[in-house]
């Protein structure tokens, strides 16, 4: 599959052999992440089925350094929906990479995949990720109170959505 091009951030498809991004430690790193925690059992159990249900993109800087990743997952052609998630290396935070990449992948979802709705979820303490979604045009649709247990406490999960006509 080809990448999403244009703008200052290259988004070629993520390759399986790409090394993982540095994740750092503790809550600070999660501020840069809009994706839900990985579920290895789900990923392993449905790997073959999910090939048509997700699109993965790596994000590169102008210097061709890998700075992050954006995924479209749970793509449902019947309902015209998908979820967007992303992760960026801490060194890349605050440079506009996340906003530019999420915006372009969402455009890809609407224009190429012809979806009607893209949604996302972030933890309530993840203000930076919530700002990324709001800059792209997502609306906050709700709160799942104490939906996850992290770092010894329950945390709320915020739900965001964007409809194709709103772009």
N, C-alpha and C positions, 0 to 999 in steps of 0.2 A: 504494500500500500504506500502511496506517496505521502509526503508531508504537507503541512499547511505552511504556505509561504506568504511573504509580504511584511512590511514594517521592518523594525530593527531587530526583531528576535526570530531566529530560525527555529522552526518546529518540525524537524524530520521525525518520522516514526521512531519510537524507542526500540532499540535492538535488544534482544534477550541477553546478549553478551555484555551490554553496558554495565559498568560497575555501579554498585549502589552509591547514592549520594551520601555525604557525611551527615549524620543525623544529630550529633551532639548529645547532650544529656538534659533530662528534666523538662519542665513545662516550657521553658523559653523556646525550645525547638518546635514545639507544637504550635506556637504562634504563627509559624510559617506554613502550616499544613491545613488544607481544607479537606483532606481526604479522611475517610473513616479508618479506624484501625484495621490492619490486615487480619483476615481470618484464614489461616493456613488450611484448615480442614475444608472450608468451602472452596478455596482456590484449587486444592488438589482434587477434590471430589468432582468438580465441574469443569476442569481445565479444558477438556475437549469440547464440551457444549458451549463454553463461553467465547470461543474463537470469533463467532459472529455477533456477540453481544457486547464487545468492547473495542475501543480504539485507544491505543497508547501512543503518546507523543513525548519525545524528549525536547527540552528547551535548551538552546545554545546561545551564548553571548555573541557579540560581534567578533570576538576573538576565537570563536568555535569551541569555547569551553562549555561543557555540560553544566548547567546551573539548576535544572529542575526537570519536572515531569508533569504532564497533564494527562489525565485519563478520562475517557467517556466510558462508563460502565452501565450494565443493566439496560442496554439499548433494547427498546421494545418497539418494533416497527408497527405492530398492530395498534398500540395506543399512542405512538408517536412521541415517546419519552425516553430520557436517559438521565443519568446522574453524572455530574462532573466532579472530579477530585483532583487535587494537585499537591505537590510537595516541591519546595525549593530549598537549596542549600543555604544555611544561615548567611554566608558571605554574599549571597545574591539578594537578600532582603532589602527593600527600600529603593530598588533601582528600576521599578516598573515592569520587571519581567513577568511577574505573576499576572498583573492586570492585562498586559498586552497578550500574553499567551492564552489566558482563559477567554478573553474576548474573541480571539481568532478561532479557538477550538469551538466555542459556542456558535460562531458564524458558520463554521464547517458543519456543525450538527444541524443547523437550520437550513443552510443552502444546499449542502451535498447529500446529507442523510434525509433531508426533508422532514425533520422532526417538528413537533408542535410545542413541546415543553422540555426544558432542561432544569433539573433541580440539583441542589447541593445541600450539604449539612456541615456545620462547623460547631465546635465546642464553644460555649458562651465566653470562656476566657480568651478565645482566639480572636481578638479584636482586629488584628491585621488581616486575617483571612476574610472576616466579615466585610471589611472595607473593600477588599478586592472585588467581592461579589457585588456590592452596592455600586461601585464605580462602573462595573460592566452592565448594570441595569437590573440586577436581580432584586426582587422584593422579599423582605422578610415575611414569611407566611405563618410562622408559629414557633413554639418552644416545646420541646419534650423535656419536662422537668426531671432532673436527676436520672437521665437516660443512660449514663455511662459511669463506670467507677474507675477513676484515674488518680494516681498519686495519693491514695489513701482517702479519697473523698468522692462523693457522687457529684457529677457535673451535669449541667443542662446542655442540651443539644439544640441548636438553632436550625430551623429549616428555611431554605431560600428557594425561590422559583422564578423562572423567566419564561414567558410565552413568546413564540415566534412573532406575533403581531406587535409586541412591545419593543422589538429591536428596531 
